Amino acid sequence: MTIDEENIVLDRLIICSKCHTLHHKVHIAKGKSAKCENCKKVLYHYDERILDSGLALGITGIILFVISNMFPLVQVEFLGHEQYVSITSMIFSLFENGFYVVGITVAFLIFIFPLMILIIYVALSWMMMTGQGRDTTKELLILLSKLLPWSMIEIYVVSILVALVKLIGYMQVHFGLSFWALVLFMILDIYLSKNVHIGELWELRNRIYCDKGR
Amino acid sequence: MIREDRIIDESKLLRCTVCEAVNLDKGDDIYCHRCNSRIFRNPKLSTSRAWAFLITAFILYIPANIYPILFSEKLGSRDANTIIGGIIVLWEDGSYPIAMIILVASVLVPILKFIVLIYLLIKSKTKRYKKNKINQHKLHYMTEIIGPWSMVDVFVVAILTGLVHMTTVRVIAGPGATAFVLMVLFTMFAALSIDVRLFEERDKNGSS
């Protein structure tokens, strides 16, 4: 058996990401998804518009991300003093207080990585729709799968709520426009990570670029 | 058509961690046939790497709990709060749900992660005499999912530091926060560097 034949056989199989049960891929109807027999985790979808939704949601996400960084997230009032926080001002005040490790980590986890992921989604969808950038898409897909575990927007939103509950007895708390943008951004982020599987993107990429080459 | 049942040894199939493609285990260094990234190095090396990360994380866990994670200044007087101290204060103030969230996120999750990772690493060394009841892959998956949630406390400290810096009231992060951040990062590195080849062989099509 040659390597190519072997790879064709291997590509007909899929291993569940949760319990590592081996499955043979089956054809499924449009809009349906295949689930693992053992643990019910979704293995793959049949989604024709994976690129369209990737592009649209990616751009929406970038807009929401910009909004959530332009305005205050939360405002507090205490004895006539008003103070607000945004993602960037929070990171800067960590730096000002000398907490460089915390500041850099937080900056990566809730600012740089989420933004990079969105940009990668947009770039990937665009390139694969137009059929260009064969090697770039490969690099981007590899980068994407390495970044995904390190985006912590949803944890950050929960943390904002926890922090506010701590303050609520002492101060008046108002949510800013950015907070709601961030909540929408979080929902979108969760939707993307649940519905766009890396494996599907790779298969699509192989179909788009390798069939062309033949 | 290629006959597949004859030529593929099911116990030697691996899932690429980068692109999720199925690969055949051909020895120590395997490169994924779809994305060319190295899936796993020598399993012994990745085990000792995981141990190194885990021990580092465990050492960092001690200052993370001993040193205050935040200081709060009210009218000149300064209060230092450790993680446990913060939870106790919240509990006494009556905000039980928040106290529970922080207890779970910053105390139980890291401890659970340590226990699970140590269990997985030790289990992978010992010979498999009988079938395990716990699916080790599932355990590993769970630690990867719940791991990041221990960042809640760090984010809370960051938000409070950014938000509350008035002349009368101020909140500043404490040295415990730095140790805690590093601890979470190192446990995540440890979870990511575990080689799944060391886990028990998979059940065939879920018939366990």
Interface residues (C-beta under 8 A of the other chain):
Chain A: M1 I3 E5 E6 N7 I8 V9 L10 D11 R12 L13 I14 I15 S17 K18 C19 H20 T21 L22 H23 C36 E37 N38 C39 V74 V76 F78 L79 H81 Q83 Y84 V85 S89 M90 I91 F92 S93 L94 N97 F99 V101 V102 T105 V106 L109 I110 K138 L141 I142 S145 K146 P149 M152 I155 Y156 V158 S159 I160 V162 A163 V165 K166 L167 G169 Y170 H197 I198 G199 W202 N206
Chain B: I2 E4 I7 I8 E10 L13 L14 R15 T17 V18 C19 E20 A21 V22 N23 L24 H33 R34 C35 N36 S37 L90 D93 S95 I98 I101 I102 N135 H137 K138 Y141 E144 P148 W149 M151 V152 D153 V154 F155 V156 V157 A158 I159 L160 T161 G162 L163 V164 H165 M166 T167 T168 V169 I172 A173 A177 T178 V181 L182 L185 M188 L192 V196 F199 R202 D203 K204 N205 G206 S208
